[in-house]
Amino acid sequence: MSNKTDEFSQRKNKLSELRNNGIDPYPPRTELTHPIAELIQQKDDLVSNETNITTAGRIISWRGHGKTCFAHIESNGDKIQIYLRKDKIDADVFKYIKSLDVGDFIQVSGKLFITRTGELTVLVSNFKLLSKSLRPLPEKWHGLKDVEARYRQRYLDLIANSDVRRIFCLRSRLIQEIRSYLNQNGFMEVETPMMQPIPGGAAARPFITHHNTLNMDLYLRIAPELYLKRLLVGGFERVYEINRNFRNEGISTEHNPEFTMLEFYMAYADYNCLMEFTENMFCDLAQKLLGKQQLEYNGQTIELTPPWDKLSMVDAIVKYSDITEADLADRLKRKEIAQKLGMQIKKDTPDGKILVHIFEELAEDK
């Protein structure tokens, strides 16, 4: 029997023992006086006033010493140390300490104090199991590195990697601020059909589904563009949608066939207006979310302050390679360049597709 299987069996036995003793290992609710974040923020007042507090979190570390135990619990990325002593907890409660494991959620009550090493700690007077974890966390889960495990079991990734939780939270705030920016600039948020009779608005392979009542095939949308433009025709001058789109075209850690897209449309404006609007929106988002106009990415600093460089594909290829504008204007020369870059060209391959391939190979990553 593997160690993980053995530990799973041990935890199931603990679960059965708790239930046999009349303890609900999954109570539906609990009452807290302070989440962990508030304990940290208000620690000076709570310590000096010897305030009785009740908080909760997941056990992420455990050090038992017979009649005393130290542990850390975590909630929403914030953690605090707890100190359990046999002489401070009712004996009928303390005996269930052996039923606790790393990964369990518990509620603790008591008073805060600062240890000699300066760590904020709860001297526990009572505790209650809120959720018994049957599956042990992966070994060395602090900093889970296995890419497949991280993406197939995102909950483990969130438990193990604080940076991942931070990105999830940042993404949520980003969507909120995009909505706020567009709303403040007179745009109206709308919802358009997700199942469409004709997949349009982009060039992509769609997912196909079937409508039983209408007895017809429909396509999950690859873009909301056509329906948003119909709203402009109908008289709405500024509309946007933050939506899910579906493209049946492969999958990787950097590409998901189901993804979120923002599209916004503005009447009485051309692409120059939209580029300027986009620049200003990105700067507003960066300032609100990061407090600055610079992004750090892959060791490079990206400056967002307008105006941004604006290059056509031809301009970009010329700038980042030794290919000239004259080379790209010559169809035979352009095909020769693309073939050297690994492109299979047929008689009916469009000129634009050849140019895109050259751009992607030589300039896009710049």
Disulfide bonds with the S-S distance in Angstrom:
none
